[in-house]
Amino acid sequence: METNLVTKTAMVLAAGLGTRLGELTQSRPKALVEVGGRTMLEHVLRKLMGAGYGRFVINIHHFAPMVRSFLAGKGNFGTEIHLSEETPDLLNTGGGILHARPFLEGCGHFLVHNVDIFSNLDIASFSEEASRTEGISSILVSRRVSRSGRYFLFDEDMRLCGWTDEKNGIVRSPIPGFNPQKYRKFAFGGVHMLSSGIFQAFEKAGLEDGTSFSIADFYIDNCDRYPVLGICPENLRLIDAGKVSDLASVEGFIQEA
């Protein structure tokens, strides 16, 4: 299905403090840390633009004026960009999406992409597949080993049913009598396609603008009410550039791409 460039909307989650990057984020936001000669934010925007996205919402908080100045200096990369500033406090991933509601509601479906995720994902194919589903969200997952030991748990139809933290022996699910051994585990890939119906779901859960909450927690706690579907592309390569030790791997990945 063809979609006009300016009507495809993506949100880039870029408001985090980036504390795991140490000194690199003491004088700049994580989004403006450079890797392979470009900032993380530019890498993500260019990847999304290459997949036909032309309208962006970026949440900002840490060194927010620097992000504004960077984008202005780049002429917004010739696209439509809206900045959703979170003040005085960070709102986490879910709260950030809810706070950006004025820019996102009415889009039908919108993509959400973490600023520190680098992958060989075919964004256009993922977007097309995710937009055809009836779930409230379709999330990118992979079979990789999670450094945190945390995994989403899916049934045979790739519908989210629960979550586990294997390092701490924690299992969560709203499904009575949930047995994690009966489900397939996948690591979250930091990319998801949401239906704008997510905002009505937030309302029904009693969540208001200004509330700080994790979108992953929302998915887990409400997966019995709303379909959250997993998409696991073949041969997916993905790097979470959250730590200084990850940056060399990202540079190598960029050079190979």
N, C-alpha and C positions, 0 to 999 in steps of 0.2 A: 504494500500500500504506500503510495507516494505521499509524502508530507512536506509542505512548504517549509523552507529553511526557517523563516521567522516564527513559525508556529510551534516548533519543537523546543520545549523548555527543559532545561536541566538546572538542578541546584547543586552547587559545589559546597561541601561542608568544609569551611576553611577558618573557623573561629577558634579552634583549639589553641591551648597554650604551648603545645609542643615541648613539654618539659623533658621528655625522653631524649630530645636532641641536644640537651645540655646548653653549652655556651652559644650554640648557633642561634638559639631563639631568645637569648637575653637582650638582643638589640633589634630583633625583627620577628615578625610572625612566621610560623611554620610555612605558610603558603608562599613566602618569599625567600625561603632557603633555596639556594641554587644547587642543581645537580645536572651534570651534563651540559653546562653552559646556559641553562634556563631555570627560572624559578619553577617550583612544583606547580604553582597555579597556572603558569603559562603552558606547561606540559599537558595538564588536564584539559584546559580550555581548547588547545589546538587539537587534541585527540577527539573531543566532543564535536568541535566544528567540522572535523573531517568526516564525522558520522552524520552530518546534516543538522546539527543543533546550532541555532542562531540567537536564542534568547536564554539568558542566564540569570540566576539568582545566586548570589554568593553571601553567605553569612560571615560576619566579621566581628571581632572583639579585641583580641590581643594586637596592639599596635595598629588599630583600625585605620588611622590617617595614612599610614604607609601603604596599605592596600589601595586606598582611594587614589593616592598619588601615583602609584605604580600603574593602575589601570588607566588613569587619565593620560599618563605619559605614553601609553600604548594605544591611545585612541579607542579604548575598550575593544581592541582587536577587530574593529569594524563591526561589532555585534551590539545587540541590546543587552545591557547589564544592569541589574538592580541589586543594590547592596542592602542586606538586612542586618542592621547593627544590633548587637545584643548588649544592652547596658542596663544596670551596672554589672550584672553577673552573667556568666555563661549559662546557656540553657540546655546544654547537652544536645545530643543528636535529634531526639524527638521534639524537645522544646524548641530547637532551632527551626525545624520544619514547620511547627505550628506557628511560630512567630512570623515566618515568611508567608503565611497564608494569603495575605493581600496580593502577593505576586504570583501565587501558584494555583489558587482556586479557580476553576473554570478552564484549566488546561486539558482536562480529560485525564491524561496520564503525563507524569513528569518524572524524569530520571534524577536520581540522587547519587552523587559520586564523591567519595572522600578525596580530599586534596592530596593525600599522601599515598594513594594506591596507583601502582604502575603495573600494567598487564598487557598481554597480547590479545585481550578481548576484542572481538568484532562488535563494537558498540552498536552499529546499525542493525546487525542480525539479532543481537540481544534485545534491543529496543522493540524490534518488530515482533519477536516471539513473545516478549513480556506484555506488549500492548494487546495481544490477542487473548490473553488469559482473563478469567473472571475473578481473579483474586484481588484483594485490596492492595496487595503488593507482591511483586515477583523479585526474589533476591538472588544475586549471584553467589554461588557457593562452589567450593572446590573440594577435592579429595586430599588436599595437602594436610600435613601434620600441623596442627595449630600450636604455636609456641605457648599460648596461654593455657592450652588444654581444654579450651571451650569449643563446643560444637552445637550446632542446631541439629535436631533429630526430625527426620521426615519419614512418612509412610511410603508405601510402594508407588503411590501416585505423586510423590514429591510434594505433598502438603505438609507444612510444618506442624508438628505435634508436641514438641518439647525442646529441652535444652539440657546440656550437661557440662559440668566443669569437672573433668576427670582428675585434675590435680588435687582437688579438694573434696571429691566424692559427692558433689552436689548435683541433683537432678530436679528440674522444674517442668511442670506441665499442668494445665488446667483440666486435663482429662482424668477422670477418676480411675484409680487402679493402674495408672500408667506404668508400663514396664519398658525401660529404655533399651533393653536387649532386643526388643522386637522391631526396632527402628533403625534407619540408616543415618549415619552421622556424617556431616559435612561442615567444613569451616566457612565462615562468612567471608565474602570477598569485597565488602565495602562499596558495592554498587547495587542499586535496587531501583525498580520502576514502580512508582506508586500511582494508584488511582486517586483522583481528587476526592473520592468518597472517604479517604482517610480522615479528612477533617470532621465529617459527621461522626465517624467512629471515635475520634478524640473527644468530641462533645459528649457522646453517650457515656464515655468513661469518666466524665467529670473533669477533663483536663482543660485548663484555660491558658490563654496567652500569658507568658511570664512564668509558667511552670517549667521547671527543669526536670527532664526525664529522658531516658534512653529509648530510642526507637526499637532497639533489639528487645528490651524488656516489654515494650508494648506489644510487639509481635508475639512473644512467648506467652504473655498473660492473656492474650485475646485470640489465640489461634483456634480455639474451639468455636468462636463466634464468627470470625472472618477468615476466609481462605488466604493464607500466606504461602506462596508457592516457591519452590527452589528451582533454579536453572543452573545446571552444571555442564558447561561446554566441554567438549573433548579437547585435549591438549592445551588446556588453559595454563598459562604461566602468569604468576602474580607475585608481586613483592609489596609488602607494607613497609614504606620508608619511614617508620616511626622512630627508629634509633639511628645514632650516628654510624653504628656498625653496618647498617643496611645500605648506606649511601653508595659504597663501592659496588655492591651488587646491582644497584639501580643504574649506576653509570655504565657498567658492563652490559646490562640489559638494553639500555638506550642505544649503545654503539652497535649492538647486534641487530636491532630493529630496522 
